[in-house]
Amino acid sequence: MKKIHETQSTEEFHDVEKEKIYTPIEDLQRITAGGVFKRNHLKAKTLPKGIKWIGYLLAGFIVVSGVLIFVLNLL
């Protein structure tokens, strides 16, 4: 059993304010999207599989084209 101080809470503290992203268009986001964006909504793991694959292909294309440009400039 983990020893804790008698005044220490046994529950973990969850800071909701850290998850919010403050932008200059917060009012517009509240009107159009129903609320302000949160940090946990921006995680790639929560995206659908198709969107992840499109992102992987786009990132791969950028990396491969950058390497090809570098190699072709050396020749």
C-alpha positions as CSV (number, residue, x, y, z in Angstrom):
1,M,0.0,0.0,0.0
2,K,1.3,3.4,-0.9
3,K,1.8,5.7,2.1
4,I,0.3,9.1,1.7
5,H,0.2,12.1,4.0
6,E,-3.0,12.3,6.1
7,T,-4.0,15.6,4.4
8,Q,-3.1,14.4,0.9
9,S,-6.1,13.6,-1.4
10,T,-6.4,10.1,-2.7
11,E,-7.9,11.3,-5.9
12,E,-5.9,12.6,-8.8
13,F,-6.3,16.2,-9.6
14,H,-7.6,16.8,-13.1
15,D,-6.9,20.4,-14.3
16,V,-9.5,21.2,-17.0
17,E,-7.9,24.6,-17.7
18,K,-4.8,22.9,-19.1
19,E,-6.8,21.2,-21.8
20,K,-8.2,24.4,-23.2
21,I,-6.5,26.1,-26.1
22,Y,-7.0,29.9,-26.1
23,T,-7.3,31.5,-29.5
24,P,-8.4,34.9,-30.7
25,I,-11.5,33.3,-32.4
26,E,-12.9,31.6,-29.3
27,D,-16.3,33.4,-29.7
28,L,-16.5,32.3,-33.3
29,Q,-15.7,28.7,-32.2
30,R,-18.4,28.7,-29.6
31,I,-20.9,29.9,-32.1
32,T,-20.0,27.6,-35.0
33,A,-18.5,24.5,-33.4
34,G,-20.5,24.4,-30.2
35,G,-17.4,25.1,-28.0
36,V,-13.8,25.9,-27.8
37,F,-11.3,23.3,-29.1
38,K,-9.6,21.2,-26.5
39,R,-6.1,19.7,-26.6
40,N,-7.2,16.1,-26.4
41,H,-9.2,16.7,-29.6
42,L,-6.0,17.4,-31.5
43,K,-4.4,13.9,-30.9
44,A,-3.7,11.9,-34.1
45,K,-4.6,8.6,-32.3
46,T,-8.2,9.7,-32.1
47,L,-8.5,10.3,-35.9
48,P,-10.2,7.9,-38.2
49,K,-8.0,5.3,-40.0
50,G,-8.5,6.9,-43.4
51,I,-7.4,10.3,-42.4
52,K,-4.3,8.9,-40.6
53,W,-3.3,7.0,-43.8
54,I,-3.7,10.2,-45.9
55,G,-1.5,12.0,-43.4
56,Y,1.1,9.3,-43.5
57,L,1.1,9.3,-47.3
58,L,1.4,13.1,-47.4
59,A,4.2,13.1,-44.9
60,G,6.0,10.3,-46.7
61,F,5.7,12.1,-50.0
62,I,7.2,15.2,-48.6
63,V,10.1,13.3,-47.0
64,V,10.8,11.3,-50.2
65,S,10.6,14.3,-52.5
66,G,12.9,16.2,-50.2
67,V,15.5,13.4,-50.3
68,L,15.1,13.1,-54.1
69,I,15.6,16.8,-54.6
70,F,18.8,16.7,-52.4
71,V,20.2,13.6,-54.2
72,L,19.4,15.0,-57.7
73,N,21.1,18.3,-56.8
74,L,24.3,16.4,-55.8
75,L,24.4,14.8,-59.3
